[in-house]
Each structure stands twice: as C-alpha cells, then as structure tokens.
Amino acid sequence: MLTQDEIARYRRHLVLKEIGGEGQQRLKAARVLVIGAGGLGSPLILYLAAAGIGQIGIIDDDRVSLDNLQRQIVHDTGAVGRSKTKSAAATVERLNPHVATKLYTTRLVAENALDILRGYDIVADGSDNFATRYLVNDASYFAKVPLVAAALGPFDGQLTTFRAFETDAEGNPRPNYRCLFPEPPPEGTVPACSEAGILGAVAGVLGCLQAVEVVKELLGVGEGLVGRLLLYDALQARFSAVNYAWDPANPLNGRNPRFRDMSHHRARAPAAAQ
C-alpha cells in the first residue's frame, strides 16, 4: 500500500491511466539493477528514485573524480574521492527516502554476475566497454532478466531492450546483443570517453530514456524497444530507429548455441562505467 506521503509525492503518476495506484505499487515493489553510476547511470538512478522504484541496486567499483562531474549528475563536488555507489546512494536518500539502495562496490564479473542479476526484476546497463556489455547480455539471458542497454558517443547514443530468454509470436527466440553486434570492434578502434570526449547532456538524454524504458517494462505499457535500436544524434537534433532480428547463428540463443554458462567470460576484467 502507498502511504499518504507517497500518494502526495507520486500524484502526477497516480492520475495517469497507464500507471494509477496499481502501477505505482508495482513500481514500489520493483527491484532494478543499474550497472554503473556514471554518465548513463546518474540520470537513470535519479529518475528511478524519483519514480518510486522500491529497490535500486547500484554496481560500480570506481570513485568520484572531478572530471566525472561534467556529466555524472548523481554526484557533486563534495563527493570527489568517495565511492560512486555510496555517493549515489546518499543522493537517492536525499531525493526519496522511500527508495532502498543495495550497493555493490565491485566489478561485475563472470563469477558474481548471475548471483547479482537473479535478485532483480530488470537490469539497466550503463557500462562503457564492450567486455561488460557482452557479459551483462549473457548474464541477463541466463538469469532470465530483461535488459535495457544504452551506449554513448561524443555527440550520440543508442538504446535498446533485450528479452532474449523469450520467444516471439512465431516461436523464434528474441534477439540479444550478440545478434545486433556479433563481435566487438578490434581493440583500440573505439576510443574511450577520456580520449574522445563527450557532451555531458548527451548522457543525460540517454540515461533519461533508459529510465523511461525501464518503467515501461516494469508496468507493461507502451511499445518497448525489443528488436529496435533507438539512435540519437545530438548535432543533428535527430532520433531514428532501426529494426534488428534474432540471428540463428548467434552463440547464445542461436540454433546451435556454444555458450551454456558464463565460463567463456572468466579471466576477463571489465572496466568502469561512462
């Protein structure tokens, strides 16, 4: 049940026929895992907390640095040097004391991914490297947890949703990240954010869109992004979308899958978030 304080706080949600009291209680009962408390994770965490998500898990092993603050708005100047998980949790507490946080100040690796993901209703990936993206994709498939994934460029970004453990109306598996990007680009061909730079507000746009899609998935409203890649070009002020499909040759949920557990990720060390 919602308290009187929560009814007042979420009034603008409660008058929406797509949410209402039942939907708001669903959000209150939801558990969302956010991978990375960085450029994408920051607006995502803020809007999930404002929306009244019951528990937000935050995984990040990094500490706040001064050059993060141009885009990582869940942190402030006073948080420099503090762990990003604790800084984000403190901001959530100030924003909405009805929201609980569960912190993982560690890297997400093959050895812990399934145990962590299985405790959540949905995962939102805000990591900034391909190793983590493939790991989260595979773990969400084996854990049977929906995944809302975003990625950033200097002036652009992309967003999609994966429910690869399900089948479509024709009985085919739904696509996963490996259907969209079968192989990571050669090492060194995609510069890191620290090298390429990024317009901070672009992270805000994509992180907010991630929050929208997470809420839609939790409530089962609207049209999701399964099988669609949403593209944002800030310089052209343009959104577009491209469709993609299940690849029968993909090694995760293809016709002849090679990956049946997380062992193919072992001995890798994914990096921090954007």
N, C-alpha and C positions, 0 to 999 in steps of 0.2 A: 504494500500500500504506500501511497505517497503521503508525506507529512504536509501540514499546512504551509510550511516554509517552501517545500518543494513545489506545491501547487502554485504558489506565487512566483517562484523562480522560473518555472517552465511554462508559464501561462501562454506564451506565444506558440509553444509546441502543442499545448492541450487544445487550442482552438483549430488546429489543422486536422481535417478529417482523416488524413493519412497517418496521423500519429495518435492524437487524443490521449485519454488516460491509459488505455490498454497499451498503446505503443510506448508511452513514456515509462510505464512499469517494465516493459520489455527491455528498454534501454537501461533502466536501473539494475536489472538482473544480469545484464550482459558483461562479458569479460573480453577485453580487447588487448592483444599484444602488439606493441609498437616496437619495431626493430630500428633502433637509432633515435637518439634525442638530439638530432642535428637540424639541418635546414628544412627537411621534409617533416621530421618528427615533431618539431616545435609547434607549428600551427596545427598540425594534426592532434597532438596531445591537448592543446588549448581548447580546440573546438569539441573534442570528445568529452573533455571535462565539463565544458560549458553545457553540453547536451545532456549531461547526467548519466553517462556510462557508469555502471556500478563499480567496475574494477578495471584499471588500466595497468597492464604490465609494461614496463619500460626496460629494454635491454640495451646497454651501451657500456663499454669499458673505458671510455675516454673522459678527460677532464675539460672543463670550460677554459678556453683561451680567448684573449682579447679579440683576435681576428675572427672568432666564431660569431660575434655579436652583431655583425652586419646582416645576418640572415637567421640566426638561431634565436628566435624571439622568446622562447620559453625561459631563456637565461638572461641575466642582467650583469652589469659591471661588477656588482658585489659578489657574484658567483664565480668570478675568474679564479681558477685553481681548484674549484670544487668539482667533485664527480658530477657528470651530467645527469645521472639518474637521480641523485639527491637534490640537485638544483631544480630539475623538472618537477619532482615530487613536491618540493616546497612551493613552487608556483601553483601547482594543482590545488594544494591545500588552501592557499590564499584565494584562489578563484572559486572553488566549490568544495566545501568541507564534506559534502555528501558523497564524494568520489574517493574510493580507496585506490592506492597505488601499490604495486608489487614490483620491487626493484631487482634487477639482475645486473650487477656491476661486473660484467664478464663478457667475454666474446661468445657469440653463438657459434658452436662448432658441432661436428657430427656426433660427438659423444653426448651432448646435452640437448640437442635441438628437439628431438621427439618428446622427451620428458617435459620440456618447457611448453612446446606448442600444444600438447594434448590438454593443457589446463585452460585453454581459451576457446571462445566461440568463433573468433575470426582473428586473422593476423594482418597487419599493415606493415609493409616493408619500405623503410626509408633509408636503406643502406646505399653506399656509393661505390660498390665494387662488384664485379661480376661473380667472384667466388661466393660471396654471401648471397647474391640473388639466386644463383643456381641451388645453393644449399637450402635456402628458405623455400624455394619452389618445391624441391624434392621432399623436404620435411613436411610441408603442408599437405602434400599428396598422401604420404604415408600416414600422417596423423588425421587425415580427412577433415581438414580445417580450411575454410575459404581464405583466399589470399588476395588482398588489394595491394598492388605493387606500383610504385612510381619511380621515376628516374629523372635526373636533371641534366641539362647542358648549360652553357653560359647564358643563353637567352631563350631557352626552350625546355620542354619537358614532355613526358609521356606517362600515361596512366592506363591500367587495365586491371581486370579481376580474373582470378583463376579459381575454378571449382573442378579440377581435373579428376577428382575421385568420383564424379557423377557422370551420367550418360545423357546424351541429348534425345530429342524426340525420335530420332532414327535408331537409337540404341548404340550410337558410337560414343566413345569417351569424349569428354570435353577437353579442349586444348590446355596445355601447360606452357610454362615459359620456354621449354625446350622445343616446342612446336613453333614458337614465334622467333626464337633465337637459338638455332640448333647448336651453335658453338660460340664461345666467347671470342671477341676480336683478338688478334695477336697482341701479345704483351707489348705495351709501350705505344700502341696506336691510338688509344683514347686517353688523353691527359687527365690527370687528377684535377679536382676542383682547385687545389692550391696552385696548380700550374696554369690552368685555362681561365680561372676566374669565374665568377657568377654574379649576375644581378640579384641581389638579395630577395627582392619582391617576387621573383620568378619562383623561388622555393615556397613562398607564401601562397601563391596561386595553386601550385600543385599539391601542397600539403592540405590546403582547404578542400580541394576537390577530392583528395583521398578521404577526408573526414565525411564528406557528403556520401561517397560510395560505401563507406563502412556502415553508416547509419542506414542507408537504403538496404544493404544486405541484411542487417540485423532485423529490420522491420518488414522486409519482403515487399517493398513498394517500388514503383517505377521500373524503368528498364535499366538493367545493370550493364557492366562492361565485359561480361564473359564473351570471348570471341571478337572483341572490338578493342582496338588500341586508340585511345584519345591522344591527340598530338596538340601541343600548344606552342605557337611561335610568337614570342613577345615582341620582336622587332616588327613583325607584320601585323600584330594585333589580330591573330587568326587562330581559330580552333578548327581541327579537322579530325576525321576518324577513318581508320582503315579496318576492314574485317580480316580475321585470320581464322584458320581452322585446325582441327586435330591433324597431326602428322602421323600416319600409321607406322612410320619408320622411327619415331622418336623412342629413345631408350628407356623412358619412364613408364608410360602407359600406352605404348605402341602395341602392334600385333605380336611382336617378339621382344618383350622388354628385357633389357640387360641389367637394369638396376632393380633389385628387390629389397634393398635396405639402404642404410646410409653409409655403408663401408667404403664406397667409391669416393667419399669426401674426406676420409680420415687422412691425417698428416697435413691437412691444409689449415691455414690460419687466416680467416677473413679479417678484413680491416674495419675501420670505424665508419660512422655514418656521415652524410653530407652536412 
